[in-house]
Amino acid sequence: MFARTAGRPGRSTASLPGAVLFPGAGASSDHPSLVAIDEALRPRGVAVFRSDFPYRLAGRRTPDRPPVLIASVVEATGALAAELGVGTDRLGLGGRSMGGRMCSMAVAEGLPAAALILISYPLHPPGKPDRLRTDHFGELRVPCLFVSGTRDAFGTPDELERETAAIAGPVTHHWIEGGDHGLRRKDDAVAGIVAEWMTGLD
């Protein structure tokens, strides 16, 4: 289920020892953005698990239902915590689009975590702003990083800032000018934002 970049983490310059990252619905844990984040965090001493959801491992294209996806987040988080000898409340969780959303739902349902890293959060389906995916936001009490493009069809900057006001924990937004939902060719910029943010957490 897990993918690890070769080599050990460098000397830690971050307060969190590890991060678990999941891809979006149509991608794998080898998505360039997740690899870039992994490579940016490793020299800072952060161990990274890039994990695939069960449907992807089974060779299917259609995602499993949320309970199955959330269970895999819990499993992956527990595995990294056990490897590092820490509680899950010392780990950052997140990923791209659906992957980040499932991590946020797992945390809202009670999975202890130190922070959420949400890349291109899918606030609503394209063209359907009334179908918000935010019912769980009020249960989030950890620091949350949202990195999205200013041209993301799954949520405009104004929409995302309005809806994330419901989150009880501190929220940080970073906008990639001109970026769409895929944030194509923006992988290094996204990775740099994530690495700097995690290094700055208490």
Secondary structure as UniProt FT lines:
FT   STRAND          2..3
FT   STRAND          18..22
FT   TURN            25..26
FT   TURN            29..30
FT   HELIX           32..41
FT   HELIX           42..44
FT   STRAND          47..51
FT   HELIX           54..57
FT   TURN            58..59
FT   HELIX           66..84
FT   HELIX           88..90
FT   STRAND          91..96
FT   HELIX           98..108
FT   TURN            109..110
FT   STRAND          115..119
FT   TURN            126..127
FT   TURN            129..130
FT   TURN            135..136
FT   HELIX           137..139
FT   STRAND          144..149
FT   TURN            150..151
FT   TURN            153..154
FT   HELIX           157..164
FT   TURN            165..166
FT   STRAND          171..176
FT   TURN            177..178
FT   TURN            181..182
FT   TURN            184..185
FT   HELIX           187..200
//
